């Protein structure tokens, strides 16, 4: 009898686990299309626009051409042919296409560039702009550092940062000209990565690089993903995609450790965190995760896109309003990964697809 009860208990636990995965991946969800205003595809980018940073003057930096081989096998072979690069888009000239920024230095010759997350450090006095870019090139992940020549519109490669703790880096958040937070979105690569997800192992983490070496400051995450900071650099936001689509808000301490303030869930797999000048949050999300997996395996299959806004009602960041800005079945763009806001407009970036520009009238 006890063996039968044990077997029934095992089946119940297994069924609950499968149901949880199905719920996280959006098996039971339906998409209804709506937009905040007129939207259109931006010419010039076709190989993804995974992360976006916008300078105060409206110039946007866009990472394009991500490699997916560090995640799982079986992805669309066309992804391997993507040409990685950093693009620019001027919100002040929205009718123009996105343009590839030339890179000076040996990074393309020595390493190649398959960018993922990016962030910018801008000096408050000199207005010097420095880009930190996650680069996936075999066999390791690195952080590429570029200085932006604003007169010549070129990126000058400053250095490549390597560390043994950079093993599945997703995103970075710059804290100074040589320092940054980073997220490892998982522990294993390849087929082990599949089992990591199926078994819901909490093996992702958040690290800090102080200019000389990296250290892990937060462990035990279910897919730590996009990371960003408040305009005053005192608050850190991190998405945890496999924890029911959660975003965590942490206080940054003097030693760069993190103290939890609040957590919220979006019921969507939100990717990168964009913080506008008012300190509010814009999320690019995958509302139906299994459809994004299918999209990565066959780029011809659409994947729904979603944009979510979080407006904070006070400085505690414990009172807020969550609104859906856009929902799309993939007919506009597939697999939204970031929503970059600027003065009543936004760019919707994607992991593997095109990029869209929208005017925000109401939502």
N, C-alpha and C positions, 0 to 999 in steps of 0.2 A: 504493500500500500504506500509506504513512504517513498518508494522509487517513482510510483505513478504521480504522487503529489509533487515530488521534486521536478519531474519532467514537465508537468503542467505549469509549475512556477517558472521554469526556464522558458517555456513557450510564451508565457505572459510577458516576461521581461524582454524577450526577443521581439515580440509584436509591438510592445511599447517603443522600443528602440527604432524599429522600422517606421512606425507612425511618426515619431519625432523627426526623423530624417526627411520623410515625405512632406511634413509640415514646413520644415525649414526650406526645402527646395521648391516650395510653392505648388505642390501637386494639386491642391484643392482650390487654387485661386483663379480668378477670371479677370482679364484686363478690359477696362473701358477707356476709350481714347478721349483725352481732353488736353487742351493747350492753354497757356496763360495769355496768348496773343498770337500774332503771326509768327511762324517759324519757317526756316528754310535750311537746306544743307549748304555748308560753306565749302566752296571749291578749294582744291589744293591739297586736301588730306583724304587718303583712302585707306591707309594701313593702320588705323586706330589713332586715338587722341586720348590716351589713357589718363593723363593727369595734366592739369592746367594751373598756372599761377599768373595772377594779374597784378601788374605794377600800379601804383596810384595814378599814373598818367594814362592808364587804359591799354597799355601794351601787354599782351598775353603771351606767355611761353607755354608751348604744348609739346608733350612727349609723344612720339609716334614710332611704331614699329617694334612693339614688345615681342619678346621671345616667350613661347609657352612651353618649351621643352623641359623647363625646370619643374613644371607642375605635374603633368601627366602625359603619357604617350597616347597616340591615337587621335591627335588633333589634325585639323585640315593641313595637308602638306603645303598649301599656299602660304601659310604663316611663316614657314621657314624662309620663304623668298622675300619677306618684308624687308625694306630698307629702313633702318633706324635713323632717326634724326630729331632735332629740336626745331619746331616751327614757331612762327610768330603770327599774331593776329592783332590788328589795331581796332579796338572798340570805337575809336573816333572816326574810322573809315570802314564801317561794317559791310559796305558793298564790295570791298576788295577781298581777294582770296587769301587763304593762309599761305605763308611763304616759308620755305626752308631757310634756316639761318646757317650760313657758312661757318665751318669750324676750322680754326687754325691750331696746329699741333699734331702730335703723332698718335692721338687716341684712336682715330679711325684706322690707321695703318697697323698699329700694334695690337689693339684689342677688338676693334669693331665696336659699334654702338647699337645696343638693343635696349632702349630706355624703358623704365617703368615709372615709379613715382619720382617727383621732383619737388624742390622748394628753392626759395630765393632768400638770400640775406642781403639787405640793402643798408649801406652805411648811412646813418641819419645826418651826418655832416657833409660827407663828400658825395653822397648819393651813388657811390660805387655799387654795382650790381654783381653779385656772385651766385651762380647756380650750382646746386647740389643735385646730381641725377643718379638714380639707381640704374646700374648697367648689368644686364644678364649676358655674360658671354662665357662660354665653356672654358674651364671647368668650375669657375667660381663667380660669386657676385662681388661687385666692387661699387664704390661711390666715385663717380667722376665729378670733378670740380672745375667749373668754367668761370672766367671773368667776361662780362658782357661789355663790348666796346659799343657805346651808345651812338657814337658818331659814324662809325663805319658799319654798324649793324652786323657784327661778327662775334662769335664766341671764341675766346682764346683759352685753350686747355691749360689749366693751372696745375692739376695733379690728379693722380689716381690713388684712392685710399683703399687699402686692403686690410682685412682683419679676419681672424679665424671665426669670429662671431657673426660675420656676414655670410650666412649660408642659405638663406631664402628671403632676402630682403625685399620688402614690398614698397615701403615709402620712407621718406625722411622729412624731418621738420628742423630747419636751421635755427640755432640759438646764438650763433656768432659767426665770424668769418671763417672759422675752422672747426666748429662744433655743431653737433646735431643729435636729435633723437632719431631712432630708426625702429622699424618693426620687421621681425621675421614672422612670416605668415604661416609657417609650419616647420617641421623638423626634417622630414624625409623628402626625397625626390623620387620621381618615377612611380613604379608600382607601389612602393611603400607609402607614397603620398596618398594613393587611393585608399589603402587600408587605414591610414591615419584619419581620413575623413569619415570612412564608414564606421569606424570604432569610436568616433567622437573623442579622440584623444586630445587633451589640452596641452599641446606641445609648442605652441607659438609663444613669442615673447616680445618685450620692448627693451631696447638697449639705448645706451648713451655713449657717444664718442666725444671725448673732451679735447680733441686735437692731437692726441698722442696714441690713445688706445681706447678700445671699446669695453663696456661692461654691461651685463644684463641687470636691469633694475626692476623688471616686472615679468614674472614667469606664469605659466599655466593658463594661457589664453586659447580659446577655441577659434583660431583664425584671426589674430590681430592683423589689421589691414591698413587702411588709410590713417594717417596721423597729421595733425595740424595744431596750431597754437592760436591763442587770442592775440589781438593786436599788441597788447602790452607784454606778451610773452610770459604771463603768469599762469595761464591755464592751458592744459594740454587735452586735446580731444583725440580719441582713438576709436575706430570701428572694430567690432569683434563679430565677423560675419556669420560664424557658425554657432553663435550663442543667441539664436532667435533674432538676428539682425540688431545687435545692441551697439550703442555708442556710449562710451564712458567719458566722464568729465573729471579730470584730476587737477589738483592744485600742484603747481611746480614748487618744490622746496629748494632751499639754498644750496643743497648738495645735489640737486637735479633728480632726487627721488620724487615719487608721485604719491599724493594722498587723495583718495577717492572723495569726490564731492557728490556726484549723482550719476546714475545710469538710466538710460531710456532705451526702449525697443521700438522699432519701426515696422515689424512684420514684413521686412524686405531685406535683401542682402545688399546693404549700402556699402559702397566701395570707398571712394576718396572723400575726405572732409574738406570743404571749402569754407573759409571764414571771411565774411565781407568786412568792410571798414567799420561798420557799426557793431561788429562782434557777433552777428547772427550766423547761423549755419545753413549751408546748402549742400545737399547730398545727391550724388548720382548713384542710383540703385538698380539692382537686378530683382524685379518683383517676383519673377518665376525662375528660380535658379536652374532647374533642370533644362529649361529652354536655352539658357546661356551655355550650358554644357554641350547641348546639341549644336548650337551655333559655332562653338569653338571646334567641333568635330567636322562641321560642314558650314562654311561661311555663307552658303546660299540660303541657309535656314535662318529666318528672322528670330531675334530675341527681344522681348519687351524691354522698354526703358521707362524709368521713373525718376522724377526729381522731387525731393522732399525739403521743406524749409523748416528750420527751428528758430523761432523768435523768442529771445529771452525777455522776461517781463520785469526782472530786477537783477541786481549785481550778484546775488547769491547763486544764480543759475539753477536754482531748484524750482523756479516757476517759469513755465515756458508754454508756447503754443506750437503744435506740430501741424503743418499744412502740406497737402499734396499739391505741388505746383504744376506738374505735368505727368501724364500717363499715356503711354503709346505702345502699340502692339508690335513695334519694330518696323513699321512702314516708314517712319521718319528716319530714325537711326536705331541700330541694334546694339544692345548691351551697354547701356549708359554706365559710365564709371565715375564721372565728375560733372558738377554743375557750377560754373564759374560766373558769379554775378558782378555786374558793373553798371551802375546808374540806370536801373530800370530795364536792363537787358541781360542776357546770359548766353554762355556757350555751353552746350551739352557735349561732353567728350565721351568716347567709347573705347572699349578695350581693343577691338579689332576692326571697327567699321569707320564710317565717316564721322563728321562733326556737324552739329547743328547750331544755328543762331536764332534766338527768340527774343522778341520784344515782350515785356511783361506788362500787360494791361491790367489784369486782375487774376486772382487765384483764391 
